[in-house]
Each structure stands twice: as C-alpha cells, then as structure tokens.
Amino acid sequence: MAAKLTPLAMAVLELLHERPMHPYEMAQLMKERYVSTRVKVKAGSLYHTVDRLMENGFVEIVETQRDGKRPERTLYAMTEAGRDEFVDRAQDMLATPAEEYPEYLSALAVIDELGPEMTLTQLKHRVLRLQAAIASDQVVLENLVKEHKLPEVYWLDWSYATARRAFELEWTQKLIGDLESGRIGFQEHCTPHLNLVTEDDTDERKTS
C-alpha cells in the first residue's frame, strides 16, 4: 500500500492536472504561484517526490526532451491511478482537520519562564514581522487579482493564509495588552535551584 500523498506530492499532481511537465517547469510554476506559502519546495525534495510518485504508479514518463546542449528533461504525466489517489487525498484533507503543531503554541506555553520583559520584547518583534508579512500579502493579492486576473477559486489557499496571519496579529496584540495591563499575570518563580544556597548548605561547608 502506498504512503498517503504529502502536500508536495499533492502540489505536483495539482500541476499535472493542467498538462505533462518536467520537474524544472513544476518548480518555476510553484514559485510563480506562491506554492511555497503552503508547501516547502526544494529542488531535491521535488525530484524525490516525482520519483516516489512514479514508483507508486501515480505518474509516468511520456517524453524525454533535449534542447541543444542542455541536459535531457523528462516529461511526466499523471496516471489514472494518480488522479484517483489525488481526489481521495484531497477529499480527506478538505474534510478532516489535521493535527498540526505550530512552534508558536510551544513558545506561548513557556512565557512564564521567560519573564515579562523578555516575553514582551519578543512578542513585539513578532508583531512587527507579522505586520510586514501582511503588507507583503496585500501586494501579492493585488498582483493575483489585477495582473494575473486569476479567479478567486485559484487562490483560496493564499486567502486563508493571509486571514490566518491577520488573526494571529490581532490575537498577539491583544495578548501584549493583557500582559502589560496585568490582566494576565506572570507568576513569581524562585531563583533556579542551581543558584540557591541554603543555610544548611552553608553550615555543612563550614563544618566540613
């Protein structure tokens, strides 16, 4: 039984719905369409993913092209089995919330250990980065709508990503306000035990 399709494998099959392609063309189109916002795209992993898809019978070689002195380029197309697997996986991904583990959640769990000053400083840095990312999002959205004139159904993934960033910014700004006002309070912790010297320890050292 083949392993379930990864997000990168889904992105490859998504492109092969349009026409047969070679991996270099896939990489270029993924860059143009900002696929990297939802999938980690690296040349090595892309070629590895195409190889795995072929091993599982989801894509096949339809042609090998040579342009002058350039290396040969292998053209891949999606098979019927690949189309069926793509549809099954897409339905599952759409309907079933995935268990994801964002780093931000882990960071929020330990802010009491960092203390007020360090926490607020880093959260404010996060706000600045989110604001910059959201401004960049708007430029991309305008490019998709005005220049490429893409129907919205083709960039719902981008729309969701920008809305999620906007929510995170709003939530983080509220958290900063709650921490600064004291509505959410930091707990007082003892100095780490490695730095503690008790009276018993002192007496023991004197008598030893």
Buried (B, 14 or more C-beta within 10 A) or exposed (E): EEEEBBBBBBBBBBBBEEEBBBBBBBBEBBEEBBBEBBBEBEEEEBBEBBEBBBEBEBBBEEEEEEEEEEEEBBBBBBBEBBBEBBEEBBEEBEEEEEEEEEEEEEBBEEBBEBEBEEBBEEBEEBBEEBEEBBEEBEEBBEEBEEEEEEEEEEBEBBEEBBEEBBEBBEEBBEBBEEBEEEEEEBEEEEEEEEEEEEEEEEEEEEEE
